[in-house]
Amino acid sequence: LLLIFIFIFSYTEITKSFLSNSYSNSLISLKFPQCGSINKGEEKFLWFAPHSGFSNQFSELKNAILMASILNRTLIIPPILDHHAVALGSCPKFRVLDPKQLRFQVWNHIIDLIRSHRYVSMADIVDLSSLESSPKVKMIDFRVFAMLWCGIDTNLACFDKWEARFSLFDKLKQCGSLLSGMNGNVGKCLYALDDDCRTTVWTYQNNAQDWILDSFQPDEELKKKKNIAYVRKRRDVYKALGPGSEAGLATVLAFGSLFTSPYKGSELYIDIHDVPKNPKMKSLFEKLDSLSFVREITNAGKDFALEKIKTPFLCAQLRLLDGQFKNHRESTFLALKQKVESIKKNGVLPVNIFVMTDLPEADWANSYLGELAKDSSNHILHNLREGDELVVRTAKKIANAGRGMRYGSKLISTKKNSCEQGVLPDIRLHIEEAICSCALLGFVGTSGSTIAESIELMNKNGVCVHLGF
């Protein structure tokens, strides 16, 4: 009886295992018809999950280009997500969204952007042309990749025939569930990273020992309060995810967030700032540092400065209503007041100020902005509105240019070089940043705002040189 039981049990387990593997292989074939054979399997891709506001997403794009270049992978260029449609959480507090959940939320939001005809590629807004000549940088538009990866007719890549094809949206969502890593890794198809800023700081060729503890760790009080046991270690990205590793074999390597920033003497996630004795990487760093908006946006900023303001001006970027910034309202206005008074002492009157703020104009009266507006003999305030002709005209130019679809157009059968835009892209914020980069009297930005950092970088790179005031 015992022998019979062992035989039956063993036979059952072997059968279950066989059926499970067969089902798994069938599932992979069904959901990933192009897996391992896309471009004859020679090309490998990198996907990541951007989040939060545009400036965060722009910062992540730069990190993604860097990581894809190091790992010799083709970067899947994402669209611009709605402001805070997907939130990461707090790395310093070790409270962030799980990478699988983050990827899944991002994928579903992208499908919603497609369905509502609001899809705008990062390549439509950020000028990536300087990277095209670099052999280390390869890119493909998310829409092109999704069509190929999910086995959907690439003639539909522009989504202009999708209104009556809701089953295709369902197929994309199912494909996204697997590609997000919700069911784990998929053979040599997909390697979905579970590492995030709570456990890992990625490095590259820094001559330091791999897998050592990072200097920033959760303190004892946080461990007890949140009942966490995270340990942050420094890992070389090429050694961990490059050739010869399990991740290196996968057609798609999927990161979660790629956002990082300095914190308490360390980096929150990616500590790759310089690679000594590597001229190709040095050139890439320089190109990433100088990335800016497409010429339609930078030209719009210059046009506003020359045609509307017509004289040297000060830019005030005042973030007052969102998150932590609402608690620093007084200090933000104080910095602006000190700058304005300094300009006036130098004999510049009236002081022209371009105001970039999330505070509605109707609420300016009870703030320092209201004081400035009342004293019109000494101060002239300028701002940009969503429906202004300059904004609409520039949005139409960007939509017609359709730069995003150019990345990967050789891989699809559609004859279109660009896609018709159902809804014009929301670009006022980007034009405002371009205007601020032309402020010859100086710039006052909100402390800790990534928007302020972006404007200061544009100033550094001389986007608005030779204005001709």
C-alpha positions in Angstrom: 0.0 0.0 0.0 2.8 2.4 0.9 4.6 1.7 -2.4 1.3 2.3 -4.3 0.7 5.5 -2.4 4.2 6.8 -3.2 3.8 5.8 -6.9 0.4 7.6 -7.2 1.7 10.7 -5.3 4.8 10.9 -7.5 2.9 10.4 -10.7 0.4 13.1 -9.7 3.1 15.6 -8.9 5.0 14.9 -12.1 1.7 15.2 -14.1 0.8 18.5 -12.3 4.3 19.8 -12.9 4.2 18.9 -16.6 0.7 20.4 -17.0 1.8 23.5 -15.1 4.9 23.9 -17.3 2.8 23.3 -20.4 0.2 25.8 -19.3 2.9 28.3 -18.4 4.6 27.9 -21.8 1.2 28.3 -23.5 0.5 31.3 -21.5 3.8 32.9 -22.4 3.1 32.1 -26.1 -0.3 33.6 -25.8 0.6 36.8 -24.0 4.1 37.4 -25.4 3.9 36.2 -29.1 7.0 38.3 -29.9 8.9 37.4 -26.8 12.5 36.3 -27.7 11.8 36.8 -31.4 11.3 40.5 -31.6 13.9 41.7 -34.1 15.1 38.1 -34.2 15.8 38.2 -30.5 18.9 40.3 -30.9 17.6 43.4 -29.3 17.0 43.8 -25.6 14.9 46.4 -24.0 14.6 48.4 -20.8 11.3 49.6 -19.3 10.8 51.8 -16.2 7.9 53.3 -14.4 7.9 57.1 -14.2 5.7 58.9 -11.7 4.8 62.2 -10.0 5.1 65.5 -11.8 6.8 66.3 -15.1 10.1 67.3 -13.6 10.4 64.0 -11.7 9.5 62.2 -14.9 12.2 64.2 -16.9 14.8 63.3 -14.2 13.9 59.6 -14.4 14.1 59.7 -18.2 17.7 60.9 -17.9 18.5 58.1 -15.4 16.8 55.6 -17.7 18.9 56.6 -20.7 22.0 56.2 -18.6 21.0 52.8 -17.3 20.0 51.6 -20.8 23.3 52.7 -22.2 25.4 51.0 -19.5 23.4 47.7 -20.0 23.4 48.1 -23.8 19.5 48.0 -24.0 17.0 49.8 -26.1 15.1 52.3 -23.9 11.3 52.2 -24.2 10.4 56.0 -24.2 7.3 56.5 -22.0 4.6 59.2 -22.5 4.2 62.1 -20.1 1.9 60.9 -17.2 -0.7 63.2 -15.7 0.6 65.2 -12.8 0.7 62.9 -9.8 -1.5 60.3 -11.5 1.0 57.8 -10.1 2.8 58.5 -6.8 5.9 56.7 -5.5 5.9 57.6 -1.9 8.8 58.6 0.3 12.3 57.0 -0.1 13.8 58.8 3.0 10.9 57.3 5.1 11.3 53.9 3.5 7.6 54.1 2.4 7.3 53.6 -1.3 5.0 51.7 -3.7 6.2 48.2 -4.5 7.9 48.1 -8.0 5.3 45.6 -9.4 2.4 47.8 -8.3 4.1 50.9 -9.6 4.7 49.4 -13.0 1.2 48.1 -13.2 -0.3 51.5 -12.2 1.9 53.2 -14.8 1.0 50.8 -17.6 -2.8 51.1 -16.9 -2.5 54.9 -16.8 -0.7 54.9 -20.2 -3.6 52.8 -21.6 -6.0 55.4 -20.2 -4.0 58.1 -22.0 -4.2 56.2 -25.2 -8.0 55.6 -24.8 -8.7 59.3 -24.1 -6.4 60.5 -27.0 -4.1 62.4 -24.6 -0.9 60.4 -25.2 2.1 62.7 -25.5 5.5 61.1 -25.8 8.4 62.4 -23.7 10.2 62.7 -27.1 7.5 65.1 -28.2 8.5 67.5 -25.4 12.2 66.8 -24.6 14.7 67.2 -27.4 16.5 63.8 -27.7 18.1 64.6 -31.1 21.6 65.1 -29.5 21.5 61.5 -28.3 20.7 59.9 -31.7 24.3 60.1 -32.9 25.6 58.2 -29.8 26.0 54.4 -30.5 25.4 53.7 -26.8 21.9 55.2 -26.9 19.0 53.2 -28.5 15.4 54.2 -28.1 11.9 53.0 -29.1 8.5 54.7 -28.6 6.3 52.9 -26.1 3.5 52.6 -28.6 5.7 50.8 -31.1 7.1 48.5 -28.5 3.6 47.7 -27.1 2.3 46.8 -30.5 5.2 44.4 -31.2 5.4 43.0 -27.7 1.7 42.3 -27.3 1.2 41.0 -30.8 -1.1 43.7 -32.0 -1.3 44.9 -35.6 1.3 47.7 -35.9 -0.9 49.5 -38.4 -2.9 50.5 -35.3 0.1 52.1 -33.5 -1.4 55.6 -33.9 -4.6 54.4 -32.2 -6.7 56.3 -34.7 -8.8 53.2 -35.4 -9.2 52.0 -31.9 -12.6 53.5 -31.0 -14.5 50.3 -31.9 -11.8 47.9 -30.7 -12.1 47.8 -27.0 -10.9 44.2 -27.0 -7.5 45.6 -27.9 -7.4 47.7 -24.8 -8.2 44.6 -22.8 -5.4 42.8 -24.5 -3.0 45.6 -23.7 -4.0 45.6 -20.1 -3.5 41.8 -19.8 -0.1 42.1 -21.5 0.8 44.9 -19.1 0.0 42.7 -16.1 2.6 40.2 -17.1 5.1 42.8 -18.3 4.8 44.6 -15.0 6.0 41.4 -13.2 2.7 40.8 -11.4 3.2 37.1 -12.1 6.9 37.1 -11.5 9.7 36.8 -14.1 9.0 35.0 -17.3 11.9 32.8 -18.4 14.2 34.7 -20.8 11.4 37.0 -21.7 11.2 39.3 -18.7 13.2 40.2 -15.7 11.1 42.4 -13.4 13.2 44.0 -10.7 11.9 44.1 -7.1 14.8 46.3 -6.0 14.0 49.9 -5.0 15.4 52.7 -3.0 14.7 51.0 0.3 17.2 48.2 -0.4 19.5 49.3 -3.2 21.8 52.1 -4.4 23.0 51.4 -8.0 26.6 52.2 -8.8 28.9 51.7 -11.8 32.7 51.3 -12.0 33.4 53.2 -8.8 36.1 50.8 -7.8 34.3 50.1 -4.5 33.4 46.7 -3.1 30.1 45.4 -4.3 27.3 44.6 -2.0 28.6 46.9 0.8 26.2 48.7 3.2 25.2 52.2 2.1 25.9 55.1 4.5 22.2 55.9 4.8 20.1 53.3 6.6 16.7 53.5 8.4 17.2 54.6 12.0 16.2 52.4 14.9 13.2 54.5 15.7 11.8 54.1 12.2 12.5 50.4 12.3 10.4 50.0 15.4 7.7 52.4 14.4 7.2 51.0 10.9 8.3 47.4 11.7 10.7 47.3 8.8 13.9 45.4 8.3 15.3 47.0 5.2 19.1 47.1 4.6 20.4 49.4 1.8 23.3 48.0 -0.1 25.4 49.4 -2.9 25.5 47.3 -6.1 27.2 47.7 -9.4 24.4 47.8 -12.0 26.5 46.2 -14.8 27.7 43.3 -12.6 24.1 42.6 -11.3 22.1 43.1 -14.5 24.5 43.0 -17.4 25.8 40.1 -19.5 26.2 36.9 -17.7 23.5 37.6 -15.1 20.0 36.2 -15.1 18.7 39.7 -15.8 21.1 40.0 -18.7 19.5 37.1 -20.5 16.0 38.6 -20.5 14.6 40.3 -23.5 13.0 43.0 -21.3 14.5 44.3 -18.1 11.8 46.2 -16.1 12.7 48.7 -13.4 10.3 50.4 -11.1 11.0 54.0 -10.3 14.3 55.4 -11.5 14.1 58.6 -9.5 17.0 59.6 -7.3 18.3 62.6 -5.4 21.0 63.3 -2.8 20.0 62.7 0.8 22.1 62.7 4.0 25.4 62.2 2.2 24.1 59.4 0.0 21.9 58.9 -3.1 18.3 57.6 -2.8 18.7 55.1 -5.6 21.3 55.8 -8.3 24.8 56.9 -7.5 26.4 57.2 -10.9 27.7 60.7 -11.6 31.0 60.2 -13.3 32.9 57.3 -14.9 36.7 57.9 -14.9 38.7 57.1 -18.0 35.6 56.4 -20.1 35.3 59.1 -22.8 32.1 57.7 -24.2 30.3 57.8 -20.9 31.7 61.3 -20.2 30.2 62.4 -23.5 26.8 60.8 -22.5 26.9 62.6 -19.2 27.4 65.9 -20.9 24.6 65.3 -23.3 22.2 64.3 -20.5 23.1 67.4 -18.5 22.2 69.7 -21.4 18.9 68.0 -22.4 16.2 70.6 -22.8 12.8 71.1 -24.4 12.2 70.8 -28.2 12.8 74.0 -30.2 9.1 74.8 -30.4 8.9 75.3 -26.6 12.3 77.1 -26.2 11.3 79.4 -29.2 8.0 80.2 -27.5 9.8 81.2 -24.4 12.1 83.5 -26.3 9.1 85.0 -28.2 7.2 85.8 -25.0 10.3 87.4 -23.5 11.0 89.6 -26.6 7.4 90.4 -27.7 5.5 90.5 -24.4 7.9 91.6 -21.7 10.4 93.4 -24.1 12.9 94.2 -21.4 15.1 92.4 -18.9 13.0 90.8 -16.2 13.0 88.7 -13.0 11.4 85.3 -12.9 9.5 84.1 -9.8 8.7 80.4 -9.6 6.4 80.1 -6.6 5.0 76.7 -5.7 2.6 77.3 -2.9 -0.2 74.9 -2.9 1.2 71.4 -3.4 2.5 69.0 -0.8 5.3 70.3 1.5 5.5 73.6 -0.3 2.3 75.0 1.2 4.0 74.9 4.6 6.8 77.2 3.4 4.7 80.0 1.9 6.1 82.8 4.0 9.7 81.9 3.3 9.0 81.6 -0.4 7.5 85.1 -0.5 10.3 86.5 1.7 13.0 85.3 -0.8 11.1 87.0 -3.6 10.7 90.2 -1.7 14.4 90.3 -0.9 15.3 89.8 -4.5 12.9 92.5 -5.7 14.2 95.1 -3.2 17.8 94.3 -4.2 17.0 95.0 -7.9 15.2 98.2 -7.0 18.3 99.4 -5.0 20.3 99.0 -8.2 18.1 101.6 -9.9 16.1 99.2 -12.1 12.5 100.6 -12.2 9.9 99.4 -12.9 10.9 95.8 -12.1 9.4 93.5 -14.6 8.5 90.1 -13.0 7.3 87.0 -14.8 5.3 85.0 -12.3 5.1 81.2 -12.6 2.9 79.9 -9.8 0.2 77.4 -8.9 -1.6 80.1 -6.9 -4.7 81.2 -8.9 -4.6 84.8 -10.0 -7.9 85.5 -8.2 -6.1 84.7 -4.9 -3.1 87.0 -5.4 -4.7 89.9 -3.6 -4.0 88.5 -0.1 -0.4 87.7 -0.8 2.9 89.5 -1.6 1.9 89.2 -5.3 -1.1 91.4 -4.5 1.2 94.0 -3.0 3.4 94.0 -6.1 0.4 94.2 -8.5 -1.0 97.3 -6.6 2.3 99.2 -6.9 2.2 99.2 -10.7 4.5 102.2 -11.0 7.4 100.1 -9.5 6.5 96.6 -10.5 5.0 95.1 -13.7 3.8 91.5 -13.4 3.5 89.1 -16.4 2.1 85.6 -16.5 1.0 83.0 -19.1 -2.5 81.6 -19.3 -3.6 78.2 -20.6 -5.7 79.6 -23.4 -3.2 82.2 -24.6 -2.6 82.2 -28.3 1.1 81.4 -27.9 0.3 78.3 -25.9 -2.2 77.0 -28.4 -0.1 77.7 -31.4 2.9 76.0 -29.9 0.9 73.0 -28.8 -0.3 72.6 -32.4 3.2 72.7 -33.7 4.4 70.0 -31.3 1.4 67.8 -32.2 2.1 68.1 -35.9 5.8 67.4 -35.4 5.0 64.0 -33.8 8.6 63.2 -32.8 7.8 60.3 -30.6 6.7 57.9 -33.3 9.9 58.4 -35.2 11.6 56.2 -32.6 11.0 52.7 -33.8 9.2 53.7 -37.1 11.4 51.3 -39.0 9.9 48.4 -37.0 6.2 49.1 -37.8 4.4 48.8 -41.1 2.4 52.0 -40.7 3.2 54.6 -43.4 2.7 57.5 -41.0 5.7 59.3 -39.6 3.6 60.8 -36.9 0.2 60.4 -35.3 -2.7 62.8 -35.3 -3.2 64.3 -31.8 -6.7 63.9 -30.4 -6.2 66.5 -27.6 -3.5 69.2 -27.8 -0.7 68.6 -25.3 -0.6 70.6 -22.1 2.6 72.6 -22.5 2.0 75.8 -20.5 4.3 74.6 -17.7 7.1 73.9 -20.2 6.8 77.3 -21.9 6.9 79.0 -18.5 10.1 77.2 -17.7 11.6 78.4 -21.0 10.5 82.0 -20.3 12.1 81.8 -16.8 15.4 80.6 -18.4 15.4 84.0 -20.3 15.2 86.1 -17.1 18.3 88.3 -17.2 17.5 90.0 -13.8 17.7 86.7 -12.0 15.5 83.8 -10.9 13.8 83.1 -7.5 12.7 79.5 -7.2 10.8 77.5 -4.6 13.3 75.7 -2.4 13.2 71.9 -3.0 11.1 72.2 -6.2 12.3 70.0 -9.1 10.8 72.7 -11.4 13.2 75.2 -9.9 16.1 72.8 -10.5 15.1 72.4 -14.1 15.0 76.1 -14.7 18.4 76.6 -13.1 19.8 73.9 -15.3 18.4 75.6 -18.4 20.0 78.9 -17.3 23.3 77.0 -16.8 23.1 75.7 -20.4 22.4 79.1 -21.9 19.1 78.2 -23.6 18.2 81.9 -23.9 21.6 83.5 -24.8 21.7 86.6 -27.1 18.1 87.7 -26.5 18.8 91.2 -27.9 17.0 93.3 -25.2 
